[in-house]
Amino acid sequence: MARKSSEVAWLGAEMELFDADAVPVISAYLAAVQAPWALAAFPVGPDSSAAEIAAQLDSMAVLRLVSETSVA
């Protein structure tokens, strides 16, 4: 299991954030997005390594949305 970096409450929902889960998601997003304003919102760029992204995780909020019901 990934190392839990923090727990937050947002809009009444409890969320757990995991560093190892966030790094590849951020990397994939940065590689796919082309809007300069979206890229400028991140403290790392599309060519950043996993280590560089991990070093900046404390300055980013990465949330995983989980449904309590299954989708058929």
DOZAMI-666622 format. One record per residue (C-alpha): x, y, z. Coordinates in steps of 0.05 Angstrom, whole numbers, plus 5000, padded with zeros to 4 digits. Layout:
BEGIN
NODE      x      y      z
NODE      X      Y      Z
...
END
This chain:
BEGIN
NODE      x      y      z
NODE   5000   5000   5000
NODE   5023   5070   4985
NODE   5047   5117   5040
NODE   4990   5161   5063
NODE   5012   5233   5060
NODE   4952   5266   5092
NODE   4879   5264   5107
NODE   4833   5321   5090
NODE   4760   5339   5097
NODE   4729   5374   5038
NODE   4655   5389   5031
NODE   4642   5342   5088
NODE   4676   5282   5055
NODE   4737   5250   5086
NODE   4793   5236   5037
NODE   4860   5203   5042
NODE   4915   5224   4996
NODE   4970   5175   4976
NODE   5036   5199   4948
NODE   5052   5138   4905
NODE   4983   5140   4873
NODE   4988   5215   4857
NODE   5056   5216   4822
NODE   5038   5176   4759
NODE   4971   5211   4754
NODE   5003   5280   4755
NODE   5056   5257   4706
NODE   5004   5231   4657
NODE   4962   5294   4663
NODE   5021   5339   4651
NODE   5042   5298   4590
NODE   4972   5301   4560
NODE   4951   5373   4574
NODE   4970   5426   4523
NODE   4938   5489   4552
NODE   4993   5535   4576
NODE   4949   5563   4632
NODE   4937   5493   4659
NODE   5011   5475   4658
NODE   5029   5541   4692
NODE   4986   5521   4751
NODE   5034   5465   4770
NODE   5101   5473   4806
NODE   5131   5421   4758
NODE   5130   5414   4683
NODE   5112   5359   4634
NODE   5184   5334   4631
NODE   5192   5327   4706
NODE   5215   5261   4734
NODE   5175   5222   4785
NODE   5224   5245   4839
NODE   5214   5318   4820
NODE   5139   5310   4822
NODE   5142   5273   4889
NODE   5184   5329   4919
NODE   5129   5379   4903
NODE   5068   5338   4926
NODE   5060   5379   4990
NODE   5044   5440   4946
NODE   4991   5404   4905
NODE   4923   5374   4921
NODE   4909   5309   4885
NODE   4842   5277   4901
NODE   4816   5209   4882
NODE   4741   5206   4870
NODE   4711   5141   4892
NODE   4639   5121   4881
NODE   4605   5081   4935
NODE   4561   5047   4883
NODE   4584   5006   4824
NODE   4570   5029   4754
NODE   4543   4975   4707
END
